[in-house]
């Protein structure tokens, strides 16, 4: 449509081909990206729907609630589930606003770590960028295997219903194979073409809302006449994190731990940002994708969670069940074996879609930091396919690491919790760096885009920072008592390891450490080219 025509700019490409001095027309998006130091590499084919869907399907409460249902029933029960989910979602929306303001001004695929460099200035920018890159990458690289392991538990639970005596379902290697296959499936829409990625987002949303309406129609119909009383939902607290006779963890401590029920779902706001270089009108769309996805997920999830809690038939039976995921017991009590199997299979599909969205972010982060030589062998991992401009080699790295990490989950629910906590901690802490820098060392250089928070920016950033710090502490706490080798929360060990690796990589002597050569994101387009760009009259 004529009204949708964008301004175009021209820019010299002589630094790529000295003999080719013909200018190349650039869209507003390409010109803004050039001003930030990068030439356009991806095809820009995505719009608001895909950008919203990237974050919405990463959070994906329709499978996230069932995935963590057994956990929260033991760490506070229905009362804590409702209260903490509502609280976590609200604070997450505030964090998404703080990040959306920065994303609108700096729409690049690197997202968080580029923001840290820009806002940190010459003095702090390189170090903040380096640390943010490693934390954000470590966070995202552990998400696909954690989400897909949850998906595998849905599928195994469905098989346990149909084949209750099948011994193979209890084997760790069988679970690992299913998880590995799921990760490879999740990789596919991220390596074929932009069109396939668009179709994937539509399919993922279709599956999501199929489950959403199944919950809202099927569950209350089956539970009719046998709903929980309001006291069974809003006043039913249950502390089951103490193993043995001695109560080491108080009810207050248990309540704090139940915060993780929502925290493990409401993160990944930057998924929209990592598609910035593939999105049309990125400055406005990326910001909207972030906060709209978080807000819509929060508002839709609260009544859905309340519905689920009112439809509980036998709370004690859910706690005592031994399925791979005791959500299966909830379903068995409510809709029987056939219906339970159908829902669990749909949940496997939906969760695998969530893995694909998380994979997309991990892949784009890998590409972006490789473009700036942060990772070893960056030259290989920053390559795009010639036909469809997809980061294929980055995808192979994400898949390989995800499958390798998933071996740690074999026979260990503690490892699953640690990986999940690790991904949540690392991503959230990486968000903290640019949010604080935006209001402090970067306040003078930050130029708000058309979409901004105005005077509310400082207040929202302060609330976001306090919330992230609170989450950081909670995610490091033991989740089961007494603390033993099998119940220890290994997330602090993993976080300590990635922090040590990144710090050693920064200060390593003999000129090899990042502080000797890493000056921040590397420009792939010259300042002269940007200055020579012109804005012709609008047609």
Helices and strands as residue ranges (DSSP letters): G 2-4, E 8-11, E 24-27, H 28-35, H 48-59, H 61-74, E 75-76, H 77-105, H 112-141, H 143-162, G 167-170, H 172-188, H 194-214, I 215-219, H 220-223, H 230-234, E 238-239, H 251-257, H 260-263, G 269-271, G 273-278, H 282-310, H 315-320, H 327-371, H 378-381, H 392-406, G 407-409, H 413-439, G 454-456, H 457-476, H 491-507, H 514-517, H 527-532, E 534-535
